[in-house]
Amino acid sequence: MDDRHREEFRRILEARLEDVLAARRRRSEDLTELADARSAATADDEHDPEGATLSDEWSRIVGLDAEAERELRAIDDAQKRLAEGRFGTCEACGSPIPVARLRIRPTATMCVNCASRS
């Protein structure tokens, strides 16, 4: 991978990291609001015919946060591979991962052929 592509992917990974962190901050605020709503004496969400209950919403947000944590680890790993010069090389077969694939999925660790087999 040439220097131009390394710089492109460094920027892509940094932007993705910022997006994930911003989404986590918003979800943290949502969880705080839900915790406040759950503790309100008048909260009777289990009998509310309008939409999801507070506990459903809590579970949804916690699930999204767990996915964000996995993505943060994948971004960190990709940044390490980039710094070590291993970024863009399939971990299974050692072939280059196409730039187009990395633009779509910058945390990819395998080429399309190997990923489809696993």
SVG drawing of the C-alpha trace seen along z (x, -y; Angstrom):
<svg xmlns="http://www.w3.org/2000/svg" viewBox="-52 -13 57 34">
<polyline fill="none" stroke="black" stroke-width="0.4" points="0.0,0.0 1.4,-3.4 1.7,-6.5 -1.3,-8.2 -3.6,-5.2 -2.1,-5.0 -2.9,-8.6 -6.4,-8.2 -7.1,-5.2 -5.6,-7.0 -8.2,-9.8 -11.0,-7.3 -10.3,-5.5 -10.0,-8.7 -13.3,-9.9 -15.0,-6.6 -13.6,-6.7 -15.0,-10.2 -18.4,-9.1 -18.6,-6.0 -17.4,-8.0 -20.0,-10.7 -22.8,-8.1 -21.7,-6.5 -21.9,-9.9 -25.4,-10.4 -26.5,-7.0 -24.9,-7.6 -27.1,-10.7 -30.1,-8.7 -29.4,-6.1 -29.2,-8.8 -32.6,-10.1 -34.0,-6.6 -32.7,-6.0 -34.3,-9.2 -37.6,-8.2 -37.5,-4.7 -37.0,-6.1 -39.9,-8.6 -42.8,-7.6 -45.3,-8.2 -43.5,-6.0 -45.9,-3.2 -44.3,-2.2 -45.3,1.4 -49.0,0.4 -48.3,-2.4 -50.0,-1.3 -47.8,-3.8 -44.5,-2.3 -41.8,-0.5 -41.4,-0.3 -38.5,-1.9 -36.9,1.5 -37.2,2.3 -35.5,-1.0 -32.8,-0.4 -32.0,3.0 -31.8,1.5 -29.4,-1.2 -27.2,1.2 -27.1,3.5 -26.0,0.6 -23.4,-0.4 -22.0,3.2 -21.8,3.1 -20.0,-0.3 -17.5,1.2 -16.7,4.0 -16.3,1.4 -14.0,-0.7 -11.7,2.4 -11.8,3.1 -10.8,-0.5 -8.0,-0.4 -6.7,2.8 -6.9,1.4 -5.0,-1.7 -2.3,0.6 -2.1,2.5 -1.7,-0.7 1.1,-1.9 2.9,1.5 2.5,1.6 0.2,4.7 -3.0,2.8 -4.6,4.0 -3.1,7.5 -5.4,10.5 -4.7,12.2 -5.8,15.5 -4.0,15.8 -1.6,12.8 -3.0,11.3 -3.7,7.6 -7.2,6.5 -8.6,4.4 -8.7,0.7 -12.4,0.6 -13.2,3.1 -11.2,1.2 -13.0,-2.1 -16.3,-0.4 -15.0,1.6 -11.8,0.0 -11.6,2.5 -11.6,5.5 -8.9,8.1 -9.6,10.5 -10.0,10.4 -13.4,11.1 -12.5,14.7 -11.2,15.6 -14.0,13.7 -16.6,15.6 -15.1,18.9 -15.2,18.1"/>
</svg>
